[in-house]
Amino acid sequence: MNRLQLLVTAFLLSALCGTINSRGHEDGHHHEQISKEARESPADSLIELYISKIKEDPDDYYNYTKLGASYIQKGREVGGIGPYLQAEKILKKSIELYPDGYAAYVYLGQVSSYKHNFRKTIEYAGKAIELKPEKSIPYGVLGDAYIELGMYDEAERAYLTASMIVPDFFSGTRIAQIKDLKGDTKGAIELMKDSIQQASGQNLPAENIAWAKVMLGSFYFKTGDLEKAEKSYEEALQSFKDHYLAVEHLAEVNAAKGNYEKAAALYERALELNPKPHYYLELGEVYEKLGRAAKSEELYGEAEARYKEYAESGIKGHSRELVLFYARKNLNLDRALELAKGDSEDTEDIYAYDTLAWAYYKTGNLDKAADAINKSLRLGTRDALLYYHAGVIYHKLNKKEEATKYFDLVLATNPFFDKEAVNEVRYTLSELGKSSS
């Protein structure tokens, strides 16, 4: 599975008291997350501070804004939707007290991004820009929403505007993501490294820095450099202990290296920190590799139950991993196609198109699969997963030249992204070579 996709779409994204954090939003809420959200985090002291201030002066909108921002930061640090929902309620109270509260609109935009209501994010960011067009922060939030909707040119313009106003850590990390999406992963790596270095002299939350290091590691992983990816994830944990994203990505690296016992332990730890549905899928796949079929099936069942809870709560945008799981297992393919269609509604996101293409392929609609995969590849994104899907689809269409091109790109881009898929690619290229000769 493409882990950078989850970082960019799953992180999803970004705020702290007085500043705006890097992009990142999480999944929906379920019963076990209540205890996770109760974990202590660096934001707790700020929450206590502003609660006490509100008790002293319940009509001061500023303290409500700060309290809402502190709850957003807690959500980033411990995961789960609870802190975000608390932030939303508090921020709406701030606007009720002061309708022209610029910062409250910015933070509400971040909460809307977390909830995958990106049209609402655009609305909130637009209001903030209307109030203070000289500020860089709302342009970043606006760009985040545009990325999720697949409106990449608009996102880039918003990020560049933010950078022209204030060329800082936040604008730099966002522009790095655009570079990666447009095929310049090496440029994205250099810009992310520069942004992290730039942040060293700023008083930023440790979680922000850890997030950027995880993102840097994901860029390295995309290029097949497992050692540098692992180092970046370990450095993220040095910046922020028990950063669940770093733990989960370390598990991914170890699985790619074949260190399945270590990968399993790390995925177990990631689940303790934040029980996301796709963590259950990933851990299940590792246990499958270890020959523990019963444990694997138990985890798959748990993942499906969690995804069902999300769907019932109306939270969209988290079904791609489940679609790819169904496709890999050749299970519930009609349901997989239904989920992929739903995920691709109201967005031009390249990974939504990729998942849709794979669902069409698995259900035998090759023409629609080819159309969707071409839309997924339109930016020139260098991603072995996209290339693999394209190669398989074109091979099935008996278009050998296109299939060979994309299979070669898989091996040139990242021969570690999926061991079984890479073995299939090598075998198919061998057969295509024999056929040509």
ZALUM-799300 format. One record per residue (C-alpha): residue number from 1; x, y, z. Coordinates in pm, whole numbers, plus 50000, padded with zeros to 5 digits. Layout:
N
i x y z
NUM X Y Z .
...
***
This chain:
437
i x y z
1 50000 50000 50000 .
2 50110 50354 49935 .
3 50196 50501 50271 .
4 50275 50849 50142 .
5 49921 50862 50008 .
6 49796 50809 50361 .
7 50024 51078 50496 .
8 49906 51334 50246 .
9 49541 51233 50256 .
10 49525 51095 50600 .
11 49716 51364 50768 .
12 49588 51506 50748 .
13 49554 51910 50894 .
14 49747 52166 51075 .
15 49721 52407 51366 .
16 49844 52516 51701 .
17 49786 52807 51928 .
18 49908 53115 51751 .
19 50054 52921 51455 .
20 49938 52682 51189 .
21 50084 52335 51184 .
22 50189 52117 50895 .
23 49922 51927 50707 .
24 49771 51615 50856 .
25 49422 51486 50935 .
26 49318 51165 51093 .
27 49050 50905 51067 .
28 48711 50890 51234 .
29 48608 50806 51587 .
30 48533 50472 51747 .
31 48491 50343 52101 .
32 48849 50241 52174 .
33 48979 50582 52071 .
34 48817 50742 52375 .
35 49091 50603 52598 .
36 49358 50700 52344 .
37 49232 51055 52336 .
38 49255 51068 52716 .
39 49632 51015 52695 .
40 49842 51302 52816 .
41 49994 51526 52553 .
42 50199 51848 52549 .
43 49881 52038 52457 .
44 49713 51950 52788 .
45 49875 52235 52979 .
46 49746 52484 52723 .
47 49399 52334 52743 .
48 49398 52373 53121 .
49 49526 52729 53093 .
50 49254 52847 52855 .
51 48978 52663 53038 .
52 49076 52857 53351 .
53 49082 53182 53156 .
54 48733 53117 53018 .
55 48606 53053 53370 .
56 48743 53394 53470 .
57 48600 53569 53163 .
58 48339 53363 52972 .
59 48281 53641 52716 .
60 48636 53673 52579 .
61 48636 53519 52230 .
62 49017 53509 52220 .
63 49043 53244 52491 .
64 48787 53026 52312 .
65 48995 53051 51995 .
66 49310 52953 52180 .
67 49133 52666 52355 .
68 49000 52535 52024 .
69 49348 52553 51872 .
70 49489 52364 52171 .
71 49237 52084 52125 .
72 49338 52059 51757 .
73 49699 52019 51862 .
74 49600 51749 52111 .
75 49421 51567 51829 .
76 49738 51574 51624 .
77 49944 51443 51914 .
78 49723 51156 52033 .
79 49498 51085 51733 .
80 49122 51039 51727 .
81 48835 51265 51637 .
82 48728 51359 51991 .
83 48963 51659 52037 .
84 48867 51794 51694 .
85 48496 51778 51772 .
86 48561 51962 52098 .
87 48764 52219 51908 .
88 48483 52271 51656 .
89 48225 52341 51927 .
90 48456 52581 52108 .
91 48558 52766 51791 .
92 48197 52817 51689 .
93 48142 52974 52030 .
94 48433 53207 51959 .
95 48273 53320 51632 .
96 47941 53364 51806 .
97 48112 53608 52043 .
98 48312 53777 51766 .
99 48199 53708 51405 .
100 48513 53867 51259 .
101 48754 53639 51445 .
102 49005 53559 51172 .
103 49193 53284 51359 .
104 48876 53095 51452 .
105 48787 53060 51082 .
106 49135 52927 51010 .
107 49107 52664 51282 .
108 48753 52569 51177 .
109 48893 52514 50830 .
110 49142 52266 50975 .
111 48868 52081 51162 .
112 48666 52060 50840 .
113 48970 51915 50662 .
114 48998 51653 50935 .
115 48633 51563 50879 .
116 48693 51551 50500 .
117 48448 51833 50439 .
118 48687 52011 50206 .
119 48429 52239 50047 .
120 48360 52375 50395 .
121 48734 52415 50448 .
122 48749 52635 50137 .
123 48461 52840 50273 .
124 48629 52895 50610 .
125 48969 52971 50454 .
126 48805 53218 50216 .
127 48644 53399 50507 .
128 48980 53421 50685 .
129 49145 53559 50371 .
130 48864 53813 50336 .
131 48930 53932 50692 .
132 49311 53935 50670 .
133 49443 53891 50314 .
134 49793 53984 50429 .
135 49824 53667 50640 .
136 49987 53354 50494 .
137 49815 53096 50715 .
138 49471 53071 50546 .
139 49632 53026 50204 .
140 49799 52713 50338 .
141 49469 52579 50470 .
142 49305 52663 50137 .
143 49576 52477 49947 .
144 49532 52173 50171 .
145 49166 52150 50073 .
146 49247 52195 49705 .
147 49497 51908 49720 .
148 49238 51675 49871 .
149 48997 51769 49592 .
150 49260 51704 49326 .
151 49276 52073 49232 .
152 49655 52077 49220 .
153 49716 52396 49025 .
154 49492 52585 49265 .
155 49672 52426 49560 .
156 50011 52525 49422 .
157 49898 52885 49370 .
158 49769 52901 49728 .
159 50094 52759 49868 .
160 50309 52992 49661 .
161 50101 53286 49780 .
162 50160 53177 50139 .
163 50532 53142 50067 .
164 50553 53490 49914 .
165 50394 53635 50228 .
166 50602 53429 50474 .
167 50857 53177 50338 .
168 50863 52948 50641 .
169 50844 52587 50757 .
170 50474 52559 50686 .
171 50483 52688 50329 .
172 50801 52491 50256 .
173 50664 52154 50369 .
174 50347 52211 50167 .
175 50529 52306 49846 .
176 50744 51994 49892 .
177 50427 51785 49867 .
178 50335 51954 49539 .
179 50683 51883 49404 .
180 50643 51516 49489 .
181 50299 51492 49332 .
182 50435 51648 49013 .
183 50713 51391 48986 .
184 51001 51579 49150 .
185 51049 51358 49457 .
186 51419 51445 49480 .
187 51331 51815 49485 .
188 51066 51741 49748 .
189 51328 51570 49965 .
190 51565 51866 49947 .
191 51292 52118 50023 .
192 51162 51910 50315 .
193 51515 51885 50456 .
194 51558 52261 50422 .
195 51223 52322 50592 .
196 51317 52098 50884 .
197 51650 52276 50917 .
198 51475 52614 50903 .
199 51242 52507 51182 .
200 51528 52430 51420 .
201 51552 52795 51522 .
202 51178 52841 51565 .
203 50963 52769 51867 .
204 50748 52506 51697 .
205 50566 52214 51861 .
206 50777 51898 51863 .
207 50496 51712 51690 .
208 50524 51945 51390 .
209 50891 51863 51344 .
210 50826 51491 51390 .
211 50554 51504 51124 .
212 50792 51664 50875 .
213 51054 51396 50944 .
214 50795 51125 50882 .
215 50703 51295 50555 .
216 51072 51310 50458 .
217 51104 50940 50535 .
218 50803 50868 50315 .
219 50969 51050 50026 .
220 51280 50837 50075 .
221 51067 50523 50086 .
222 50906 50619 49755 .
223 51250 50623 49595 .
224 51337 50282 49739 .
225 51591 50416 49991 .
226 51483 50213 50293 .
227 51785 50304 50506 .
228 51729 50679 50483 .
229 51356 50630 50532 .
230 51418 50431 50850 .
231 51661 50691 50979 .
232 51407 50971 50923 .
233 51137 50781 51110 .
234 51372 50715 51401 .
235 51464 51084 51412 .
236 51093 51167 51421 .
237 51061 50956 51735 .
238 51354 51143 51886 .
239 51168 51469 51819 .
240 50838 51343 51959 .
241 50825 51022 52161 .
242 50556 50772 52059 .
243 50467 50959 51741 .
244 50227 50698 51607 .
245 50289 50786 51244 .
246 50663 50730 51287 .
247 50601 50398 51463 .
248 50369 50278 51186 .
249 50610 50382 50912 .
250 50898 50207 51087 .
251 50680 49896 51081 .
252 50633 49943 50707 .
253 51009 49964 50648 .
254 51072 49649 50849 .
255 50801 49464 50659 .
256 50961 49574 50331 .
257 51294 49438 50458 .
258 51135 49107 50555 .
259 51177 49170 50929 .
260 50824 49054 50997 .
261 50853 48987 51371 .
262 50984 49340 51432 .
263 50724 49483 51194 .
264 50447 49305 51386 .
265 50568 49445 51718 .
266 50579 49797 51575 .
267 50231 49770 51423 .
268 50102 49644 51759 .
269 50253 49953 51921 .
270 50102 50181 51657 .
271 49760 50030 51731 .
272 49808 50097 52102 .
273 49882 50461 52023 .
274 49605 50515 51767 .
275 49391 50221 51645 .
276 49335 50321 51284 .
277 49155 50069 51063 .
278 49433 50038 50807 .
279 49681 49955 51085 .
280 49477 49639 51144 .
281 49502 49554 50774 .
282 49877 49610 50768 .
283 49935 49406 51083 .
284 49712 49132 50941 .
285 49926 49118 50627 .
286 50241 49083 50839 .
287 50091 48798 51041 .
288 49987 48638 50713 .
289 50353 48645 50608 .
290 50443 48486 50942 .
291 50198 48201 50878 .
292 49958 48303 51155 .
293 49641 48276 50948 .
294 49391 48280 51236 .
295 49540 48596 51386 .
296 49553 48754 51042 .
297 49185 48686 50971 .
298 49090 48821 51314 .
299 49268 49148 51237 .
300 49109 49173 50893 .
301 48767 49131 51051 .
302 48845 49402 51306 .
303 48954 49638 51029 .
304 48630 49584 50837 .
305 48428 49656 51151 .
306 48617 49982 51204 .
307 48566 50091 50844 .
308 48196 50019 50883 .
309 48182 50248 51187 .
310 48338 50526 50984 .
311 48091 50482 50701 .
312 47800 50487 50944 .
313 47932 50808 51101 .
314 47937 50975 50758 .
315 48314 51018 50743 .
316 48444 50971 50387 .
317 48784 50929 50231 .
318 48925 50640 50434 .
319 48818 50344 50224 .
320 49106 50323 49976 .
321 49312 50082 50184 .
322 49005 49859 50225 .
323 48942 49863 49848 .
324 49302 49761 49781 .
325 49275 49489 50046 .
326 48961 49347 49887 .
327 49132 49360 49548 .
328 49440 49179 49674 .
329 49227 48909 49830 .
330 48973 48903 49544 .
331 48698 48949 49803 .
332 48381 49158 49789 .
333 48485 49309 49455 .
334 48146 49465 49383 .
335 48160 49632 49723 .
336 48516 49743 49653 .
337 48403 49911 49331 .
338 48114 50078 49514 .
339 48354 50215 49777 .
340 48600 50335 49512 .
341 48324 50514 49321 .
342 48210 50684 49639 .
343 48564 50788 49726 .
344 48616 50943 49383 .
345 48299 51153 49392 .
346 48354 51529 49400 .
347 48732 51499 49366 .
348 48999 51480 49098 .
349 49249 51328 49342 .
350 49498 51105 49161 .
351 49494 50835 49429 .
352 49115 50822 49423 .
353 49142 50757 49048 .
354 49411 50494 49107 .
355 49192 50304 49351 .
356 48896 50334 49115 .
357 49108 50203 48826 .
358 49211 49899 49028 .
359 48853 49828 49131 .
360 48741 49850 48767 .
361 49025 49618 48666 .
362 48933 49362 48931 .
363 48567 49366 48822 .
364 48661 49323 48455 .
365 48586 49669 48315 .
366 48919 49731 48141 .
367 48821 50037 47940 .
368 48709 50225 48250 .
369 49017 50098 48434 .
370 49244 50243 48165 .
371 49061 50576 48167 .
372 49089 50604 48547 .
373 49456 50503 48562 .
374 49544 50761 48296 .
375 49378 51028 48510 .
376 49578 50901 48805 .
377 49905 50938 48613 .
378 49831 51282 48472 .
379 50068 51477 48701 .
380 50371 51262 48630 .
381 50381 51141 48992 .
382 50665 50894 49048 .
383 50496 50619 49247 .
384 50558 50246 49207 .
385 50201 50164 49306 .
386 50055 50376 49027 .
387 50303 50231 48777 .
388 50224 49876 48886 .
389 49851 49922 48843 .
390 49904 50087 48504 .
391 50132 49806 48388 .
392 49889 49533 48490 .
393 49592 49708 48326 .
394 49778 49766 47999 .
395 49912 49411 48001 .
396 49556 49281 48033 .
397 49460 49507 47741 .
398 49743 49339 47545 .
399 49923 49673 47502 .
400 50272 49535 47550 .
401 50469 49853 47493 .
402 50275 50047 47755 .
403 50284 49755 47998 .
404 50661 49718 47961 .
405 50710 50094 48012 .
406 50522 50100 48341 .
407 50669 49775 48472 .
408 51018 49911 48405 .
409 50920 50224 48597 .
410 50811 50013 48895 .
411 51159 49862 48925 .
412 51334 50193 48859 .
413 51124 50381 49114 .
414 51091 50151 49415 .
415 51155 49774 49393 .
416 51059 49736 49761 .
417 50708 49883 49761 .
418 50536 49541 49753 .
419 50734 49219 49738 .
420 50466 49008 49571 .
421 50383 49278 49316 .
422 50751 49326 49229 .
423 50798 48952 49178 .
424 50497 48958 48946 .
425 50643 49253 48756 .
426 50977 49080 48706 .
427 50811 48761 48587 .
428 50580 48946 48348 .
429 50868 49151 48203 .
430 51054 48826 48144 .
431 50756 48681 47960 .
432 50709 49001 47759 .
433 51077 48986 47663 .
434 51044 48629 47544 .
435 50733 48721 47348 .
436 50910 49011 47178 .
437 51212 48802 47086 .
***
